[in-house]
Amino acid sequence: VQLQAFGGGLVQAGGSLRLSCVVSGLDFDDYAIGWFRQAPGKEREGAACINSGGITNYLDSVKGRFSISRDKAKNTVYLQMNSLKPEDTAVYYCKLDHYWGKGTQVTVSS
């Protein structure tokens, strides 16, 4: 099983990024998938998740700004991040069951 996350980068406050996580090696449809993030010196936290039925859940601090979605045909989950803030700066990881993808760095400048 592999999870490949990409799409991070440097953006100014108020800007947008879209992260993608491509899943291979298992039946993508059966699992919930989540995006987690870890800022320097802080614990990893869940930012957003989506279950196999499309039900979503978000960290309070990203509600209304982030949107998680999945494309079953592409075995890909997306995290659309709008109105980014410097406190969103972190390494972002996707997770499915007990599998983690390598992180992608998101840096938001003020």
N, C-alpha and C positions, 0 to 999 in steps of 0.2 A: 504494500500500500504506500502510495506517495501523495503528498500534498505539496503543491508548488504555489507559493504565494509571490505575487509581484504587483507592482503599481505604486510603490512608495516613492517618496521624493521630498524635495524642498518646496514649500509653498508659503506665500505670505498669509498672514491672518486675514480671514474672510474668504479665502480661496477654497478650492475643491480638489479632491483627489478621488479616484476610484481604485480600490484594491480588488484583485482577482485571486482566487484560489482554485487551481485545477486539481481535481481528485482522480486518481487512477488506482486500479487494483482491487476495487470492490464495487458492490452495487450502490451507487451514489444515492439512489432513491430512498433507501431504507433508514437513513441516518439523519439525525440533527447535526448541524454544523455551526460552529461558532467562531467569532473573531475575538481574540484576546489581545491585550496590549500591556506592555511593560515599559514604564518610564524609568529613567536613571534613578537608582536609589529607592525605587518603589516596588511593591509586589505586583505580580501579574494580575490583571483583572479582566473579567469578561466585559466586552464592549457591546456585543450583539450576537444573537443566535437565531437560527431558523430551523424549525423541525421539518420532518418529511411531509407534513401537511401544509407547510407554508406559514405556520404561525410564528410570529417574530417576538423577540423580547430584547429590550435595550437597557443599558446602563443609564441611570437617570441623567447623568451629565451630557449624554449624547442624544437623548430623545429630541426629535424634531430637527436634528441636523444630520444624523446618520441614517442610512437605509440599507438593510441587508436583503439580498434576493438570491435566488438560485435558478440556474438554467440546467434543467435535467438533461437536455439534449447534448450539452457541452460538458457535463460533469463539472460545472464551475459554480462557485458561490462568489458573489460580489459584495463589496462594502462601499457604497457611495457616501462620501464624507463631504458635507457642505458646511459653509460658515465656520471653517476651521479656526481653532484658537491655539495659542502657544501651549496651553496645557494639554492639548491633544498630541503633543510630541511624544513619541514612543516607538518602540519596535512592535509591529503588529504581526500576530501569528494567527493562522487558521487551525482549527482543531476539529477532528471527527473521531468520535469514540475515544480511544486512548492514543490516537495518532496526531502528531503535531507536524505542521509544516515549518520550514525555516522562516524566520522572520523577515519582514520588510520594513525598512526604516521610514518613518514619517516625521518630518521636521517642519514645524510651523514657526515662521519668524514673525516677530511683532513689528 
